[in-house]
Amino acid sequence: MKYPMARITGTGSCLPERRLGNAELARVVETTEDWILSRTGIVERRIAAAGELTSDLATRAARQALEAAGVGAEEMDLILVATTTADHIFPATATVVQHKLGVSERHAPAFDVQAVCAGFMYGLSVAEKYIVSGSCRRVLLIGAEVFSRLIDWTDRSTCILFGDGAGAVVLEAVDSGERGLLSTHIHADGSYLDMLKGPDGVGYLPVPLTGDTPAAAMRRDLGYVEMRGNDVFKHAVKTMGQVAESALAAHGLTAKDLAWLVPHQANIRIIQSIAKRVGIDPERVVVTVDRHGNTSAASIPLALDDAVRGGRIQPGDLVLLDGFGGGFTWGAALLRW
């Protein structure tokens, strides 16, 4: 009996219009263009406009992916949005995207996945399971962020890194064969919470009617992204390297079999270290961090779309996706394009 497998049939992306280059950033925080470039490899990042929401970027990326796949939004059996910067605490941003795509009346399930920068990898694993189980024929998966809204723009260690954007893929069920998603591998270790975390959630707000009024409680500053950069760097290289090796080993493959590595675009030094550890030629590593910065859950699908539309990734290529995020969370996916 042949079981279905998931294949990416379309990719799409969306970047805000505003470009924030290093020269402009150096006028905001104490740094220089050369320092940012040497430490991160980033030349510019995109910043969402006032009123431009995660769902807006996600919807535009989704439409591109749907067009590339040659299918309509009404044909999707499931919509997933990987994000840390949801439009609302609730409802899920995926339901907002469903509405903006004009397919709410179909009542197909839609929900968010939150694993920070590894969110797209987690979403890919969820989508794969729905397709392989036979529950869905087509899944729309989007990684989208307006991460700039979480940043302390006086903190040089974080504000130089992050940008906004969205990337999307359409996955469809195909007969089990050589081309498609071969496997996904996701992991987490919550003991590293304090090394990389975002603003506190509503649970940290004062309890209402005990001295603080509800209005005063909601005005409390919940903080910004906090990161212990050197520690995060070490763990990212270690875990992304390990999961990449595990994904290849699961299929009896090595880095020599890879056509492309598409890693999370955190900074150029992490990307270079991962490539060295995995043992892949740097020319076979997709790099967009110079133009996008770190776009968290949007990072990998943005890079994937860039490589597909640029003609680098071709049918039959063996491609490894590799991500890491706060939590810590990390994961890899191996696919035959």
N, C-alpha and C positions, 0 to 999 in steps of 0.2 A: 504494500500500500504506500502511495506517495503522499507525504504530508506537505501542506503549503509552506512556502517560505516567504519572507518579506523582502521586497526589493524597492529601493528608492527610485522612483520614476520621474521625479521633478524636484528642482531646488529653486529657491528664491531668496531675496534679501531686501533689506530696507535700511538705509542710513539717513539720519537727520541731515538737513542741509548745512547746518552750522559746523564749520571746521574750527577746532581750537588747536592752533599750532603751538609749538614749544616757545616761540618768541613771545606770544601773547601770554602764555602761562607764566613765563618768567617775570612778567610785570605784576602778576597776582600773588605769587609766593616766592620766597627767597630761593632761587635756583637759577640755572643758566640753560640755554638750549643744548650746549654740548654735554652738560652733566646729565640731563634727561636722556639724551640719545645714547650716551655711553652706558648708562645704567639699565636702560629698558629697551632700546631699539625703536622707541616710539617717536615718530615725527609729528603726528597729529592724531586727534581723536574727534569723534562727532558728538555734539551735544544737542539733546532734544530741545525744541523751542518751548516757550511758556505755553501750557495747555496741551502740549503734544504728549500723549499717554503711551504706555507700553502697548495697549491694545491697538492704538493707531499704527505703530510700527509693525506690530505682529500681523495686522490685517493686510497691510501693503506687501509684506514679505510673503504671506500666504497666497495672495492673488498671483504673484509671480510664479510660485511653485506650482500652483494649480494649472496655470497656463502652460508651463513647461511640461507638465505631465499630460496635458491634453484632457483634463477631466474638470468637472464642475464641483463647486463647494457642496452642492446638493447630493453628490455621490459619496461624500465622506461618511463613514460609519462611526467615527470617533475623532474628536478634536482635542489635542493636548497642547498646553502652553507651559514651557519650562521658564520660570521667571522667579526672581527674588523681589522684583519691584512691581507687584501687582497694582492694578488701578485702584482696587479697594481691598480691605481686609476680607470682605465678601461682597458680592459673589465672585466666583473664580473668573479670572481674566479670560479664560477659554470660553466661557459663556458669553462674555462681551464680544469676543471675536466672532463667535458663532452668529450673534445678532448682526454685527457689522457686515458679515459676509452674506446676510440675507437668508440664512437657512435655519432660523430658529424653529420654524414650523415643523421641521422634520423630527425634532425631539431627539436627535442623536446625542449620545452622552458627550460631555465636554468638561474637562477638569484640568487643574494646574498641577505641575510637578515642581517641588522646591528642593533643589540640591545645589543651589548657588551655581558656581562655575561648571560643576559637573551635571547640571540639570538636564542638558540636552542628552547626555549619555544615559541618564536614568530614564528620560522620556523615550529614548530609542529602545531601551530594554522593555519598557511597558508596551510600546507599540508592537514590538516583535512578538511578545507573548499573546497579545490579542489576535494577531494575524495567524500565528502558528496554531493557536487553539481552534481556529475556525470561527471565532466570535466576530471578527471584522474582515472585510475584504479590502477596505481602504482606510488609511489613517492619515490625518494631517497633523504633523508635529512641528511646533514653532518654538524657537528659543528667542526670547525678547526681553530687553532690559532698558530702563532709563536709570542706569546705575549712578549717573552724575548727581541724582537727587539724594543719594545716601552719603555723599562725600563731604568731608570738612575741607574746604578750599584754602585753609591756612595750614593744612598738614601735608608737607612735601612728600612724605613717605607713601601717601595714598593718592593724592589728587592728580599726580602726574600720570597715573597708571590707567585710569578707567575712562570708558566712553560708553555711548549709547548705540543701540542698533537692534536689528532683528534678522534672523535667518530661519528659513522654513524648508521642510521636505514633505513630499507626499510619498507614503509607503503603500504598496499594493501587494496583494497575495499573488504569488506565481507558483507554478508547479515546482516542486523541489528539483533543483538542478545545480549547475555550477555558478550561475550568476544570481547574486542576492546577498542578503545579510547572513553571514555564516554563523556568527554567535556574538552575544553581548556579555560583558563581565563587569558587574558593579560591586562596590565595596564602601564601607563607612567605618569610621572610628571616632565616636563622639567625645573621647577623652581629650581631644585637642581643641576644644571649644574656644579657649581663651587666646589661641594663636591667630585666629582669623574669625572675626564676628562682626555683625552689623548692629544697627540700633536695637535697643530693647523693644520687646513687644508690649502689647496692651496689659499683659500680666504684671508688668512692672509699674504701671500707673498707680497712683494712690487710690485706696479704696474709697469710693464716694460715700458721703453722708457720715464720715467719721472725722470731721474737721476740715476736710477738703471738699468743696462742692464738685460735682461732675465736671462743670466747665473748667474749673481751675485744674482739675486732674488732667484733662486733655491738653492743657497748655504746657505741661511739663516737657522739657527737652529730653528726648529718649536717646540722643547721642548720634554717632556717625559710625562709619566703617572703621574698625581698629584692626591693625595687622602687625604681627612681629615678623617682619620681612625675611630676615635670615633663616629663621626657623621654618617658615612656610616654604621657602626656596628648597631647603634640604628635603622636607617631606614630599614636596611635589615631585622632585626629580626621582626620589626613591620609589614612591608608589606608582607614578605614571610609568616608570621603567619596568617595574615588576608586573603590572597588569598588562602592559604591552607584550612582554615576554610570555606571560601565561596565555594570552589570546592566541599568539602564534603557535605555541607549543601544543595547544589543544587540538590543532589541526595538522600537527607534524610539519610546521613551516618555520622558517627563519626570516630574519630581516632581508636576506638576499632575495627572497621571493616577493618582497613588497615593491609595488610601483610607487606608492605615495604614503606618507605619514601626514595626517591632518591633526595636529595637537591643539589643545587649548592655548589660546594666544594671550598668555599672561605677561611675559616679557621675553625678550630675545635670548637672554642668558639661560632661562629655563628651557626654552625650545632647543637651543644648541646642546644643552646637557642631556636632554632626552634623546636627541638624535644620536649623540655619541654613545650613550648607554645602550640603546637599542641596536646600534650598529648599522645605521642607514646613512647613505650619502646625503649630506646637507642639501644638495640640489634636488633631492626627492622629498623634501619637507615643505609643506605649504605654509607660507608665512604671510600674514596680513597685519600683524601687530603694529607694524610701522605706520599703517594708514588708519587702523581702527582703534588701537589701544586694546585694553582688556574689556571686552563687552560681556563678561560673565557667561550666562547661559546662551547668549547669542554668538559667542566666539567661534565655536566649531562649525555650526551651520553657515555662518557668514564666510568662513574660510573655505568650506566645502563648495559653496555656490560660486565663489570667486574662481576656484580651480576648475570647476565644471564648465562655467561659462567662458573661461579663458582657454578652454581646449586642452588643458593639461591632463585631466583625468579622462581616460578613454575606456570604451567598453572592453571588459575583460581584465582591466587593471585590478590588482589586489591592493586594497586601501585599508589602512588602520586609522581609526579615530581614537583619540586618547585625551581624557580630561581629568581635571582635579579642581576641587572647590572646598569652601569652608565646611566645617563639620567635624572632621574632614570627610569629604566624599570623593570618590574617584571611580573611573571606569574606562573601559575600552570596548571597541566594537570592530570586528573584522568583516569586511565585505568584498565581494567580487563585483565590480561595477558592471 
